[in-house]
Amino acid sequence: MSVVIPVYNVAPYLAECLDSLLAQTQKKLEVVLVDDGSTDGSSEIARRYAREHANIRYHRQANQGLSAARNAGARQARGEYLAFFDSDDFMDPAMYRTMVRRLEETGSDFAVCGYERFVGGRFVPPGNWIVDAHEHRRDATDSTASPDLLVSVIAVNKVFRREFWDKHRVAFPLGRFYEDQVVAMKVYALASSFDVLPQRFVKWRAREEGGSITQHVLDPTDLAHQVAAWDDAIALAESLGREDLARARRQQLLRNDIPRILSEESKAPDDAYLDAVAAVAERYLDDLGPEGWSAVRIQHRLILKVLLDSRASYRSYVETMGFGISTVPILPTPGGLPQADLDRLARELLPIDLEDAAISPSQARPVVRVSQIVRRGTAFELRGWAYLANFDTVVYPTALTLRLVQDGSGAVLPLAHEAVEAPEANLHARSASCDFRRSGFVATVDLAEVPGEGIWRVEADVAQGGLERTARAHLVNRHDDALPSSVNAHDRRFTLVSHPHDGIALEVTQRRVVPVRIEQAPCRVAFPTAGTARPLAFTDLATGTTIVSEPVEAPGGTRYVEAPAPAAFARPDTGPKDIEVRFVADDGTPAGPVAWPVEAPVVPAAHDVAVLRPSKRGNVKLVLQDRCFEVDAIDLDGSTLVLGGVAVLAPRGARWTVRLEGEGHESHVHVSVPSPGALEVRVPVENGGGAHAAVPLPAGRYDVHVFDQDGAVVPVRLAPWRAEPVEDRHGTADWGLRVLRVRSSVTFTVEAPKAEGAG
């Protein structure tokens, strides 16, 4: 696949963007950098990455704008799939692999994922309308079935089939701002099907200097550009015969974008700006007719009505009520949707002539919260509350169904629960009008009833006032410290986890997931022939670089994955580098670690550049080596010190010098490194003979250093694969040597012989 990245004066951010692309687990990824006449050092950064990475191509052109740069990159792209990304943003490593896999499985024309904002060094969810649109995965849907996706307009969260892009001659409009609006409308309207992913793969940066096109606030010219882009997208839908999408887009703008703009304006009042917003709102309401008002949330319906009636009244209303619904008095209406209490507003603030004062159905948002989880033997007890927002639970009784739903298979396990009072629900809701205390529940997850392995999510159906909504359960405080520890039961391990977007989940795994064997030359992990050989992800924890290795079947029927060429990781300057080895989940992200089998032989490897070894936690890790003499055995043979180990990264026949020095003594021996690298070094511990031939060296401290044939130091290290790699003392009861440490050299002390008759 190909990713087109326009570059224009983004020097502080470009490297992070490109690093996130290089960390992608998607194979065969082409990156096309289009430098649109940068003047700040971005060009040098882009050229450097293109020189260092064969899959990055660089093209420079005179400044023509974002659309021209994207179109130029698209013409040069050669991949079967096409994506666009912005040079000041960054992405999750699994983004493109996951999206391409989804397209390969469904055959859809494009895929669209979620995103989150990166503001002041922290991640912030996007608008609620974006969160709602990407709440659940949808495969092979279309704009008729999913018009709500029209809100997800940005170009950078999509992957297109190149065939689809070319067939419909999609291009970004030249000389226009907010160009994503028109392109998004065109692809949604023309796609036979598209895939919706819930993962927030894109990290959309809010730049501190406000240089991003979408980040200008209270600029009348910018507002005019926004409105023009909205109108262009709506006109395009109508020209394609998609009046349904034109109406849906007007409703979305009234419901989401215009209230957002008004909220920003209220922080720095500007009458001319307010007049412009009012004009476009009035135009869209007229285009939609009476149903236009019902598409708007009740709190914004009130605001728009007051705005169009009187600018002075609008200022007073917003100052008192704000833009949220929590301050709007809600009047329960048995048999219908709750209503804004217009009589109370007239008494306490001002009269508002509004024909339809009912809340919007979209405001009946399901709220499912878990405040406490307790372990009861081999079961988890969940205590919390569930209701529909703005539906008083005293007036509108709640009907609740709870279940576990397995990722992938969709298997369902009903959960038994009982209704209880939950007064704390009111504390968290902070509603001025609704009472939610009758929304409580206590549910039990019996681990014996949970089948197999996988991820099971806690899901609920909540029904009130004739409406039913489905939602996942979330922790109230959204922190893992509220979760009980893992449980080992029924030959499996059960772990509760919490995610801000995906909610509470029960992860079920085998207690030890191990390969059949591990071969260390070449680095290879072999799996059972009868089992499922999943891909492995090799991740450098220091840089986040991840490389995925797919299963391969050997002639004998054994499936295995091989460690990727360590050259794909940056070689270490000093010391070995540990690479984490984990299974790859169905969504393309690294999942559970691979356990080192207890019965696997742990032997010195025939090193090339890397080896597989057990980590301190008993999992498999890949170790990138630099050149060294790795010692795993030390012994004393008469008056000869014997060092056994492996010559790491030493070519066959290499000549090393081993030098012994200390207490005024210096001696050396020459050794030739055999193939495949196992090495034994014998160092005489003698000083030319003497009266005490058994103790040839004076008592004291000595070091053994190793040098190559050019005189460069070869580090000496202790092999990590043995719990007790060397003996502390060597020799006889009367004399010998004591190993102090193995670090850069072998350091030891010689102990003097005892005098005759002493002791």
Residue pairs with C-beta under 8 A, 6 or more apart in sequence:
1 26
1 28
1 29
1 30
1 79
1 80
1 81
1 82
1 83
1 96
1 100
1 159
2 29
2 30
2 31
2 32
2 77
2 78
2 79
2 81
2 82
2 83
2 162
3 21
3 29
3 30
3 31
3 32
3 83
3 84
3 85
3 96
4 32
4 34
4 70
4 73
4 74
4 77
4 82
4 83
4 84
4 85
5 17
5 18
5 21
5 31
5 32
5 33
5 34
5 73
5 84
5 85
5 86
5 87
6 34
6 36
6 66
6 69
6 70
6 73
6 86
6 87
7 14
7 33
7 34
7 35
7 36
7 38
7 42
7 43
7 46
7 69
7 87
8 35
8 36
8 37
8 38
8 42
8 63
8 66
8 69
8 87
9 38
9 39
9 40
9 42
9 211
10 17
10 38
10 40
10 42
10 87
10 88
11 38
11 40
11 41
11 42
11 45
13 87
13 88
13 89
13 205
13 207
14 42
14 45
14 46
14 87
14 88
15 45
15 49
16 90
17 85
17 86
17 87
17 88
17 89
17 90
18 31
18 45
18 49
18 56
19 90
19 543
20 90
20 91
20 92
20 93
20 203
21 29
21 31
21 85
21 91
22 53
22 545
23 93
23 543
23 544
23 545
23 546
24 91
24 93
24 94
24 95
24 96
24 97
25 93
25 94
25 96
25 97
25 537
25 546
25 547
25 548
25 584
25 588
26 95
26 96
26 97
26 100
27 97
27 548
28 79
29 55
29 96
30 55
30 57
30 77
30 78
30 79
31 53
31 55
31 56
31 57
32 57
32 59
32 73
32 76
32 77
33 46
33 49
33 50
33 56
33 57
33 58
33 59
33 73
34 59
34 60
34 61
34 69
34 70
34 72
34 73
34 76
35 42
35 43
35 46
35 58
35 59
35 60
35 61
36 61
36 63
36 64
36 65
36 66
36 68
36 69
37 60
37 61
37 62
37 63
37 64
38 46
42 87
43 60
46 58
47 58
49 56
49 58
50 56
50 57
50 58
57 76
59 72
59 73
59 76
61 68
61 69
61 72
64 174
65 174
65 175
66 172
66 179
66 213
67 171
67 172
67 173
67 174
67 175
67 176
67 179
68 172
68 174
70 84
70 155
70 172
71 171
71 172
71 174
73 84
74 82
74 84
74 165
74 171
77 162
79 162
80 161
80 162
80 163
81 100
81 103
81 159
81 160
81 161
81 162
82 159
82 160
82 161
82 162
82 165
83 96
83 156
83 158
83 159
83 160
84 155
84 156
84 158
85 91
85 156
86 156
86 204
88 205
88 207
88 211
88 212
89 118
89 156
89 202
89 203
89 204
89 205
90 118
90 203
90 205
91 201
91 202
91 203
92 199
92 200
92 201
92 202
92 203
92 589
93 544
93 546
93 589
94 199
94 201
94 587
94 588
94 589
95 113
95 199
95 201
95 202
96 159
97 548
97 588
98 113
98 197
98 199
98 201
98 587
98 588
98 589
99 111
99 113
99 159
99 195
99 197
99 201
100 111
100 159
101 588
102 108
102 111
102 139
102 195
102 197
103 110
103 111
103 159
103 161
103 195
105 139
106 139
106 140
106 193
106 195
107 140
107 193
108 139
108 140
108 161
108 191
108 192
108 193
108 194
108 195
109 160
109 161
109 164
109 187
109 190
109 191
109 192
109 193
109 194
110 158
110 159
110 160
110 161
110 164
110 187
110 191
110 194
110 195
111 158
111 159
111 194
111 195
111 196
111 197
112 149
112 152
112 157
112 158
112 194
112 195
112 196
112 197
113 134
113 157
113 158
113 197
113 198
113 199
113 200
113 201
113 202
114 126
114 130
114 131
114 134
114 157
114 197
114 198
114 199
114 200
114 201
114 202
114 501
115 126
115 130
115 154
115 156
115 157
115 200
115 201
115 202
115 203
115 204
116 123
116 124
116 125
116 126
116 200
116 202
116 203
116 204
117 123
117 124
117 125
117 126
117 204
117 205
117 206
118 124
118 203
118 204
118 205
118 206
119 206
120 206
120 208
123 203
125 131
125 200
125 500
125 501
126 204
127 151
127 256
127 260
129 148
129 151
129 252
129 255
129 256
130 151
130 152
131 501
132 148
132 362
133 148
133 149
133 151
133 152
133 196
134 152
134 196
134 197
134 198
134 200
135 198
136 196
136 198
137 195
137 196
137 197
137 198
138 146
138 195
138 196
139 195
139 196
140 193
140 194
140 195
141 149
141 193
141 194
141 195
141 196
142 191
142 192
142 193
142 194
143 149
143 150
143 188
143 189
143 191
143 242
143 245
144 244
146 196
147 244
147 245
147 248
148 248
148 252
149 188
149 194
149 196
150 184
150 185
150 188
150 245
150 248
150 249
150 252
151 252
151 256
152 184
153 180
153 181
153 184
153 185
154 180
154 184
154 202
154 204
155 172
155 180
155 183
155 184
156 202
156 204
157 201
157 202
158 187
160 170
160 187
164 170
164 187
164 191
168 186
168 187
168 190
170 183
170 186
170 187
171 183
172 179
172 180
172 182
172 183
173 179
173 182
173 183
173 232
176 182
176 225
176 228
176 229
176 232
177 213
177 222
177 225
177 226
177 228
177 229
178 213
178 214
178 225
178 226
178 228
178 229
179 229
181 229
181 230
181 232
181 233
182 229
182 232
182 233
182 236
184 233
185 233
185 234
185 236
185 237
185 245
185 249
186 236
186 240
187 194
188 194
188 245
189 236
189 237
189 240
189 242
189 245
190 240
198 501
198 502
199 587
200 501
205 212
206 212
206 215
207 215
210 216
216 222
217 264
218 264
218 265
218 268
218 270
218 273
220 272
220 273
220 276
223 261
223 273
223 276
223 277
224 276
226 257
226 261
227 276
227 280
230 249
230 253
230 257
230 280
233 249
234 246
234 249
234 250
235 246
237 243
237 245
237 246
237 249
238 246
247 288
250 284
250 287
250 288
250 292
251 288
251 292
251 295
251 296
253 284
254 281
254 284
254 285
254 288
254 292
254 295
254 296
254 300
254 304
255 295
255 296
255 297
255 300
255 360
255 362
258 277
258 280
258 281
258 284
258 300
258 304
259 296
259 297
259 300
259 303
259 323
261 277
262 274
262 277
262 303
262 307
262 318
262 323
263 323
265 273
265 274
265 277
266 318
266 323
269 315
271 311
274 307
274 311
274 314
275 311
278 307
278 308
278 311
281 304
281 307
281 308
282 308
284 292
285 292
285 293
285 304
286 292
288 295
290 355
293 301
293 354
293 355
293 356
294 356
294 358
294 360
295 360
296 304
296 360
297 325
297 359
297 360
297 362
297 363
298 325
298 328
298 340
298 357
298 358
298 359
298 360
298 363
299 321
299 323
299 324
299 325
299 327
299 328
300 323
301 354
301 356
301 357
302 317
302 321
302 328
302 340
302 345
302 352
302 354
303 314
303 317
303 318
303 321
303 323
305 352
305 353
305 354
306 313
306 314
306 317
306 350
306 352
307 314
309 353
313 350
316 349
316 350
317 349
317 350
320 327
320 349
321 327
321 328
321 349
325 359
325 363
325 390
326 430
326 431
326 432
327 432
328 340
328 432
328 433
329 340
329 341
329 344
329 345
329 432
329 433
330 338
330 339
330 340
330 341
330 359
330 390
330 392
330 431
330 432
330 433
330 434
331 338
331 339
331 340
331 341
331 344
331 433
332 338
332 391
332 392
332 395
332 396
332 434
333 339
333 358
334 395
334 396
336 358
336 465
337 358
337 359
337 361
337 364
337 465
338 358
338 359
338 390
338 391
338 392
338 434
338 465
339 357
339 358
339 359
340 354
340 357
340 358
340 359
341 433
342 351
342 352
342 354
342 357
345 351
345 352
346 352
359 390
361 467
363 389
363 390
364 388
364 389
364 390
364 391
364 464
364 465
364 467
364 469
365 388
365 389
365 469
366 386
366 387
366 388
366 389
366 460
366 462
366 469
366 470
366 471
367 385
367 386
367 387
367 388
367 389
367 429
367 462
367 471
368 384
368 385
368 386
368 460
368 462
368 471
368 472
368 473
368 474
368 503
369 384
369 385
369 386
369 425
369 428
369 473
369 474
369 475
369 476
370 382
370 383
370 384
370 458
370 473
370 474
370 475
370 476
370 504
371 383
371 384
371 385
371 424
371 475
371 476
372 382
372 383
372 384
372 482
373 380
373 381
373 382
373 383
373 482
373 483
373 484
373 496
373 504
374 380
374 381
374 383
374 484
375 381
375 484
375 485
375 487
376 444
378 446
378 447
378 448
378 487
378 489
378 490
379 444
379 445
379 446
379 447
380 444
380 445
380 447
380 484
380 487
380 494
380 496
380 506
381 442
381 443
381 444
381 445
382 441
382 442
382 443
382 444
382 445
382 458
382 473
382 504
383 420
383 440
383 441
383 442
383 443
384 422
384 440
384 441
384 473
384 476
385 422
385 424
385 425
385 436
385 439
385 440
385 441
386 398
386 400
386 439
386 441
386 460
386 462
386 473
387 393
387 398
387 425
387 436
387 439
387 462
387 464
388 396
388 398
388 462
388 464
388 465
388 467
388 469
389 429
390 431
390 434
391 434
391 464
391 465
391 467
392 433
392 434
392 435
392 436
393 434
393 435
393 436
393 437
393 438
393 439
393 464
394 435
394 437
394 438
396 464
396 465
397 438
397 464
398 419
398 438
398 439
398 462
398 463
398 464
399 462
399 463
399 464
400 417
400 419
400 441
400 460
400 461
400 462
400 463
401 414
401 460
401 461
402 414
402 415
402 417
402 441
402 443
402 458
402 459
402 460
402 473
403 412
403 413
403 414
403 415
403 458
403 459
403 460
404 412
404 413
404 415
404 445
404 450
404 456
404 457
404 458
404 459
404 506
405 411
405 412
405 413
405 456
405 457
405 459
406 412
406 413
406 452
406 454
406 455
406 456
406 457
407 454
407 455
407 456
407 457
407 586
408 454
408 586
409 454
411 451
413 449
413 450
413 451
413 456
415 443
415 444
415 445
415 458
416 443
416 444
417 441
417 442
417 443
417 444
418 441
418 442
419 438
419 440
419 441
420 440
420 441
420 442
421 437
421 438
421 440
422 436
422 437
422 438
422 439
422 440
422 441
423 437
425 436
425 437
425 439
425 440
426 435
426 436
426 437
428 476
429 436
445 506
447 487
447 489
447 490
447 494
448 489
448 490
450 456
450 494
450 506
450 508
452 508
453 492
453 508
453 509
453 510
454 507
454 508
455 505
455 506
455 507
455 508
456 505
456 506
456 507
456 508
457 472
457 502
457 503
457 504
457 505
457 506
458 472
458 473
458 503
458 504
458 505
458 506
459 470
459 471
459 472
459 473
460 470
460 471
460 472
460 473
461 468
461 469
461 470
462 468
462 469
462 470
462 471
463 469
472 502
472 503
472 504
473 503
473 504
474 498
474 500
474 503
474 504
475 482
475 483
475 498
475 503
475 504
476 482
478 498
478 500
479 498
480 497
480 498
482 498
483 496
483 497
483 498
484 496
486 493
486 494
486 495
487 493
487 494
487 495
488 494
488 511
491 510
491 511
492 508
492 509
492 510
492 511
493 508
493 509
493 510
493 511
494 506
494 507
494 508
495 506
495 507
495 509
496 504
496 505
496 506
496 507
497 504
497 505
497 506
497 507
498 504
498 505
499 505
509 592
512 595
513 583
513 592
513 594
513 595
514 594
514 595
514 596
514 597
515 525
515 526
515 527
515 594
515 597
515 620
516 526
516 527
516 528
516 558
516 597
517 526
517 597
517 600
518 524
518 525
518 526
518 596
518 597
518 600
518 612
518 620
519 526
519 612
520 603
520 605
520 606
520 611
520 612
521 605
521 606
521 607
521 608
521 611
521 676
522 562
522 563
522 608
523 562
523 563
523 610
523 611
523 612
523 622
524 560
524 561
524 562
524 563
524 612
525 536
525 560
525 561
525 562
525 563
525 581
525 594
525 612
525 620
526 558
526 559
526 560
527 533
527 551
527 558
527 559
527 560
527 561
528 559
529 557
529 558
529 559
531 559
533 551
533 559
533 560
533 561
534 551
534 583
534 584
535 548
535 549
535 550
535 551
535 561
535 583
535 584
536 548
536 549
536 561
536 581
536 582
536 583
536 584
536 594
537 546
537 547
537 548
537 581
537 582
537 583
537 584
537 590
538 546
538 547
538 548
538 549
538 563
538 564
538 569
538 579
538 580
538 581
538 622
539 545
539 546
539 579
539 580
539 582
539 590
540 546
540 569
540 570
540 577
540 579
540 580
541 578
541 579
541 580
542 577
543 570
545 568
545 569
545 570
546 590
547 564
547 568
547 569
548 584
549 561
549 562
549 563
549 564
550 561
551 559
551 560
551 561
552 559
552 560
552 561
552 562
553 559
554 560
563 579
563 610
563 612
563 622
565 609
566 609
566 610
566 622
566 624
567 609
569 577
569 579
569 624
571 624
571 626
572 624
572 626
573 626
574 626
574 715
575 626
575 715
576 623
576 624
576 625
576 626
577 623
577 624
578 615
578 621
578 622
578 623
578 624
579 610
579 621
579 622
579 623
579 624
580 590
580 593
580 619
580 621
581 593
581 594
581 612
581 619
581 620
581 621
581 622
582 590
582 591
582 592
582 593
582 594
583 590
583 591
583 592
583 593
583 594
584 590
584 591
585 591
593 617
593 619
593 620
594 619
594 620
595 618
595 619
595 620
596 613
596 614
596 615
596 618
596 619
596 620
602 614
602 721
602 722
604 630
604 632
604 645
604 646
604 678
604 719
604 721
605 611
605 612
605 646
606 676
606 677
606 678
607 625
607 646
607 647
607 648
607 649
607 676
607 677
608 649
609 624
609 625
609 649
610 622
610 623
610 624
610 625
611 622
611 623
611 625
612 620
612 621
612 622
612 623
613 620
613 621
613 622
613 623
613 720
613 721
614 620
614 621
614 721
615 621
625 648
625 649
626 648
626 649
626 715
627 648
627 649
627 650
627 714
627 715
628 648
628 649
628 714
628 715
628 716
628 717
629 643
629 645
629 646
629 647
629 648
629 656
629 679
629 681
629 706
629 714
629 715
629 716
629 717
630 645
630 646
630 647
630 648
630 717
630 718
630 719
631 643
631 644
631 645
631 716
631 717
631 718
631 719
631 725
631 726
631 742
631 746
632 644
632 645
632 646
632 718
632 719
632 721
632 722
632 725
632 726
633 642
633 643
633 644
633 645
633 725
633 726
634 641
634 642
634 643
634 644
634 726
634 727
634 730
634 739
634 742
634 746
635 641
635 642
635 644
635 727
635 730
636 642
636 685
636 730
636 731
636 736
636 737
637 682
639 684
639 685
639 686
639 693
639 694
639 696
640 682
640 683
640 684
640 685
641 660
641 682
641 683
641 684
641 685
641 704
641 737
641 748
642 680
642 681
642 682
642 683
643 658
643 680
643 681
643 682
643 683
643 704
643 746
644 679
644 680
644 681
645 678
645 679
645 719
646 677
646 678
646 679
646 719
647 654
647 656
647 673
647 677
647 678
647 679
648 677
650 656
650 673
650 677
650 679
650 714
651 673
652 673
652 674
652 675
653 672
653 673
654 672
654 673
654 708
654 709
655 670
655 671
655 672
655 673
655 708
655 709
656 670
656 671
656 672
656 673
656 706
656 707
656 708
656 709
656 714
657 668
657 669
657 670
657 671
657 706
657 707
657 708
657 709
658 668
658 669
658 670
658 671
658 681
658 683
658 704
658 705
658 706
659 666
659 667
659 668
659 704
659 705
659 706
659 707
660 666
660 667
660 668
660 683
660 684
660 685
660 702
660 703
660 704
661 667
661 702
661 703
661 705
662 700
662 701
662 702
662 703
663 697
663 698
663 699
663 700
663 701
663 702
664 698
665 687
665 697
665 698
665 702
667 683
667 684
669 681
669 682
669 683
669 684
671 679
671 681
673 679
683 704
684 696
685 696
685 697
685 737
685 750
686 693
686 696
686 697
687 696
687 697
687 698
688 696
689 696
690 696
692 753
694 732
694 735
694 753
695 735
695 750
695 752
695 753
697 750
698 750
698 752
699 749
699 750
699 751
699 752
700 749
700 750
701 740
701 747
701 748
701 749
702 747
702 748
702 749
702 750
703 745
703 746
703 747
704 716
704 745
704 746
704 747
704 748
705 713
705 716
705 744
705 745
706 713
706 714
706 715
706 716
706 745
707 713
707 714
708 714
713 744
715 744
716 742
716 743
716 744
716 745
716 746
717 742
717 743
718 725
718 726
718 742
718 743
719 725
726 739
726 742
727 739
728 738
728 739
729 736
729 737
729 738
729 739
730 736
730 737
730 738
730 739
731 737
731 751
734 753
734 754
735 751
735 752
735 753
735 754
736 750
736 751
737 748
737 749
737 750
737 751
738 748
738 749
738 751
739 746
739 747
739 748
740 747
740 748
740 749
741 747
